[in-house]
């Protein structure tokens, strides 16, 4: 089991940048890691995922503005968010996924990102 702690959220003006971090309690190099977000009144959506191989994919709404990376030595993943928009306002949660007889998912508590227009 892995525990996840997000940090880096806050209030930023539209057009600004934030960098989110997700620190894991153990080795994550075999996990697929992802960032999800939940906006007020909306369902949780996948923002980005980085696989254990290092490849990434992004939601269309953030492609070209957000960059996800991982540092396996530090057991940490990051989400660099640039050119933030009002609609990026949400609680951002970190997810770790691994297949162990079945898919196991672990979640952090989330960090609030608020973009003022």
N, C-alpha and C positions, 0 to 999 in steps of 0.2 A: 504494500500500500504506500502511496506517496501523498504527502500533504503539500498544498500549493498556497502561496501567499502573494497576492498582487500588490503593487504599489505604483505610484507615479501619476495617479489621476488628479484632477483638479479643475479649476475654472480657467478658461482661456478664451480669448476673443477669436472670432471667425478669422480664418487665415493663419492662425497661429499653429504651434506645434506642441506636442507632448510625447513623452516616451514612457510607455508602461513597461514594468518588469514583473515577472512571475518567477519567484524563487521556489524551488522544490526541495523537499526534505531528503531526497535520495537521488540516486542516479536516474537520469532521464534519457540517456542516450538510446535506449531501446523503445522509447515512447514516441508516438505521434503527439504533437502538442498543438493546441489551437487556442485562438481567442474568439470568444463569443460576446455578443452584446445584447442587452435587453433595454429597449427604449420604453418610456412611459406609454402604457396602453398597447404595447406591441409584443409580439412573441419573440422569444430569443432567436437570434440569427447568427450564423457562422460568419465571422469577419475574415479570418485567415487561419491557415493550417500549415504547419511545417512537419514534414515526415521525418522518420528516423534517418532516412537517406539524405536529408537536407533540402529536398525539393519543397516548394511552397505553392500554395494557391490562395487566391483572394476572392472575396465577393466583388461583383462588378462595381458596386457603389464605392469601394475604397481602392480599387486597382489604380496604381500609379501615384497614389497619395500615401498609402501605408506600406510599411516594410516590416516583415516579421523575421526575426533571426533567433538563433539559439547558441548558447555557449555551454556545451556539455560539461566542460571542466568546472564551471561554476554552478551547474544544475539550474540554469536560468534561461528563460526565453524573454524576448523583448518584442515590443510593438512600437515602432517609430511611426508617429502619426503626424503628417504634414498637411498644410492647406486645409485645416479643420473647418467643417461646416456646422451650422446649427443642427442639422439633422444627424450629426455624429454623436449628439448628446445621448448618453446611455450609461448603464452600469456594464462595465467590461469585466468578463470573467475568463479565467484561465482554465484550460481543460487538458488533462493528460489521458491518453488512450493507449491501451495495450491489449493484445489478444493473449489470454491465458486460459485456454479451454473455452472461453467465451470472451466477448469484448468487455473490458473493464474500463470504466470512466471515473476519473477523479476530478473534483472541482475546487477552485478557490472560492473565497467569500465575495470577491468582486471589488472593483474600485470605480468610483463615480467619475465620469468625464462630462463636464458641462461646457458647452460652447455658446458663448453669447453672440448674438447677431448685431 
